[in-house]
């Protein structure tokens, strides 16, 4: 049975998507399976998801409405849903099923779409720009495409308009300004805002929260849509940065001349 919320006329229905990720300092790699070994590793909310929560709550504050949180993961991921409720989110869903295990970004977007179809429609859906375990940033755009919603990605500034959102996002050495009308999916970077702190009322609500669990018996996602076509072909560390070269001496002109000679030797000019 799905939760039902009675909202005032004109109030917005807003969703924020969250993910439980391993603590970065504890991440281990299983080089045989080419995956992250999550056993015995601490868990936390994906960092940019906190900023997605703030963006969702700011929209609800400005336009009226309530924010719901949704995550796909094991029972331990309910901790991040409770954290979201302590900040002002009103309800939470957790998506879990053996059939969802090992989902790539396409299968993940398919599961999220099915859950959104079952619990929505939503006027706006917010999520972090990318997760620190996968770092693909692909799910927001794939989900928006599946839903037929407007898509705004990597927002570092968000302006709330009457009919939609306008964002700034980094593009090379400058910024792009993009606008999309509601309904929309917006992914948010850590530069977009400053997340609020939990309130006493929020902490109390988080302790009383009943998370609604949805499996594939409820969602009825076809097996074909749960296939993960992308495969990890290999894992390797990034190339090491070359050690910098110091030019000693107190004579600036001599140091510049030596620097020019070094750069010419590296075909920089």
C-alpha positions in Angstrom: 0.0 0.0 0.0 1.4 3.4 -1.0 1.5 6.4 1.2 -0.9 9.2 0.4 -0.3 12.9 1.2 -3.0 15.6 1.1 -1.4 18.8 -0.2 -2.9 22.2 -0.5 -4.0 23.2 -3.9 -1.0 24.5 -5.9 1.5 22.9 -3.5 4.3 21.1 -5.1 5.1 17.4 -4.8 8.9 17.1 -4.7 11.2 14.0 -4.6 14.8 13.8 -3.6 16.8 10.7 -4.5 19.5 9.5 -2.1 22.3 6.9 -2.0 24.2 5.2 0.7 27.9 5.0 -0.2 31.0 3.6 1.5 33.2 6.0 3.6 35.9 7.1 1.1 38.8 6.4 3.5 37.7 2.8 4.0 36.9 1.9 0.4 38.4 -1.5 -0.7 38.5 -2.8 -4.3 37.8 -6.4 -5.2 40.1 -6.8 -8.2 38.8 -10.2 -9.1 35.1 -9.1 -9.3 36.1 -5.6 -10.5 33.8 -4.0 -7.9 34.0 -2.1 -4.6 34.1 -4.5 -1.6 31.5 -3.0 0.7 31.9 -5.6 3.5 32.9 -4.2 6.8 33.1 -0.7 5.4 31.4 2.3 7.0 28.4 3.8 5.3 27.3 7.4 4.8 25.0 9.6 2.7 26.5 10.5 -0.7 27.9 14.0 -0.1 26.2 15.9 -3.0 22.9 14.3 -1.9 22.8 16.6 1.1 22.8 19.6 -1.3 20.0 17.9 -3.3 18.0 17.7 -0.1 18.6 21.4 0.6 17.5 22.3 -3.0 14.3 20.3 -2.6 13.5 21.8 0.8 14.2 25.3 -0.5 11.7 24.8 -3.4 9.1 23.5 -0.9 9.7 26.5 1.3 9.4 28.9 -1.7 6.4 27.4 -3.5 4.7 25.3 -0.8 4.6 21.5 -0.8 6.3 18.5 0.8 9.5 16.6 0.1 9.7 12.8 -0.1 13.0 10.9 -0.1 13.7 7.7 -2.0 16.7 5.4 -2.0 17.6 2.1 -3.6 19.6 -0.2 -1.3 19.8 -2.5 1.7 18.2 -2.0 5.1 21.2 0.0 6.3 20.3 2.7 3.8 17.3 3.6 5.9 19.7 5.6 8.1 20.2 8.2 5.3 16.4 8.4 4.9 16.1 9.2 8.6 18.8 11.8 8.3 16.8 13.4 5.4 13.7 13.4 7.6 15.6 15.1 10.4 16.3 18.0 7.9 12.6 18.4 6.9 11.7 15.6 4.5 8.2 14.2 5.3 8.2 10.6 4.0 10.6 8.0 2.6 10.7 5.0 0.3 13.3 2.3 0.1 13.6 0.2 -3.0 15.0 -3.3 -2.6 14.9 -6.7 -4.3 17.4 -9.4 -5.2 16.6 -8.5 -8.8 17.9 -5.0 -8.3 21.4 -6.2 -7.1 24.3 -5.1 -9.2 22.3 -2.7 -11.2 24.2 -0.4 -13.5 23.0 3.2 -14.2 20.5 2.1 -16.8 18.9 -0.5 -14.6 19.0 1.8 -11.6 17.1 4.5 -13.6 14.6 1.9 -14.7 13.9 0.9 -11.1 13.6 4.5 -10.0 11.2 5.3 -12.9 8.9 2.5 -11.9 8.9 3.7 -8.3 8.2 7.3 -9.4 5.4 6.1 -11.6 3.9 4.3 -8.6 4.2 7.1 -6.1 4.1 10.2 -8.3 3.8 12.2 -10.4 6.3 14.7 -9.0 6.8 18.3 -10.0 10.5 18.2 -9.3 13.0 15.5 -8.6 16.4 16.4 -7.1 19.5 14.2 -6.7 23.3 14.6 -6.2 25.3 15.3 -9.3 27.2 12.0 -9.0 28.0 9.4 -6.3 31.5 8.9 -4.9 31.4 5.2 -5.4 30.4 5.1 -9.1 31.2 8.7 -10.2 29.3 8.4 -13.5 26.7 11.1 -13.0 24.5 9.3 -15.6 21.4 8.4 -13.6 19.8 11.9 -13.5 19.8 12.4 -17.3 18.7 8.8 -17.9 15.9 9.0 -15.4 14.7 12.4 -16.8 14.7 11.0 -20.3 12.7 7.9 -19.2 10.2 10.1 -17.4 9.9 12.7 -20.2 10.8 15.4 -17.7 13.0 18.5 -18.2 16.7 17.8 -17.3 19.1 20.1 -15.5 22.5 18.6 -14.5 25.4 19.7 -12.3 23.7 22.8 -10.9 26.1 25.0 -8.8 23.4 27.7 -8.4 19.6 27.4 -8.5 17.0 30.1 -9.1 13.4 29.3 -8.5 11.0 30.7 -11.1 7.2 30.6 -11.4 7.2 27.8 -14.0 10.5 26.1 -13.5 14.2 26.4 -12.4 17.2 28.2 -13.8 20.6 26.9 -12.9 24.2 27.9 -13.4 26.7 25.1 -14.1 30.4 25.1 -14.7 31.5 24.8 -18.3 35.2 24.9 -18.8 36.5 28.2 -17.5 33.0 29.7 -17.4 29.4 29.0 -16.6 26.3 28.0 -18.5 22.8 29.2 -17.5 20.1 26.7 -18.3 16.3 26.8 -17.7 13.7 24.0 -17.6 10.0 24.0 -16.8 8.3 21.7 -14.3 8.2 18.7 -14.1 12.0 18.3 -14.1 15.0 16.4 -12.8 17.8 18.4 -11.4 21.2 17.1 -10.2 23.0 19.3 -7.7 26.7 19.8 -6.9 28.2 20.6 -3.5 28.6 24.3 -4.7 24.9 24.9 -5.0 24.0 25.7 -1.5 24.7 25.3 2.2 22.7 22.4 3.7 20.6 23.2 6.8 21.0 21.6 10.2 18.6 19.1 11.7 15.9 20.6 13.8 14.6 19.1 17.1 11.2 18.5 15.5 13.0 16.8 12.6 15.1 14.6 14.8 11.9 13.5 16.6 10.2 12.8 13.3 13.1 10.8 12.0 12.9 8.4 15.0 9.2 7.8 14.4 9.7 7.4 10.6 8.1 4.3 9.0 10.0 3.7 5.8 7.8 2.2 3.0 9.7 -0.6 1.4 9.0 -1.4 -2.3 10.2 -4.6 -4.0 9.6 -5.9 -7.5 6.5 -7.6 -6.4 5.0 -4.2 -6.0 6.8 -2.5 -8.9 6.4 -5.2 -11.5 9.5 -4.2 -13.5 10.1 -6.5 -16.5 13.2 -8.6 -16.3 14.4 -7.1 -19.6 14.5 -3.6 -17.9 16.6 -4.9 -15.0 19.5 -6.1 -17.2 22.7 -4.2 -16.8 24.4 -3.9 -20.3 27.5 -2.0 -19.1 30.4 -4.0 -17.8 33.6 -2.9 -15.9 36.5 -4.0 -18.1 39.3 -3.1 -15.7 40.4 -1.1 -12.7 43.6 0.9 -12.4 45.0 3.9 -10.4 45.2 7.3 -12.1 48.7 8.2 -13.5 51.0 9.7 -10.9 51.6 13.4 -11.2 55.2 14.4 -12.2 57.2 15.9 -9.4 57.6 19.7 -9.8 60.9 21.2 -10.5 62.1 24.1 -8.2 64.4 26.8 -9.6 66.7 28.0 -6.9 68.3 31.5 -6.5 67.4 35.0 -5.6 67.8 36.6 -9.1 64.3 36.8 -10.7 65.7 37.5 -14.2 68.0 34.5 -14.0 65.2 32.3 -12.7 62.9 33.4 -15.6 65.6 32.7 -18.2 66.2 29.3 -16.7 62.4 28.6 -16.7 62.1 29.7 -20.4 65.0 27.3 -21.3 63.2 24.4 -19.5 59.9 25.1 -21.2 61.6 25.4 -24.6 63.2 22.0 -23.9 59.7 20.6 -23.4 58.5 22.2 -26.6 56.1 24.4 -24.6 56.8 27.3 -27.1 
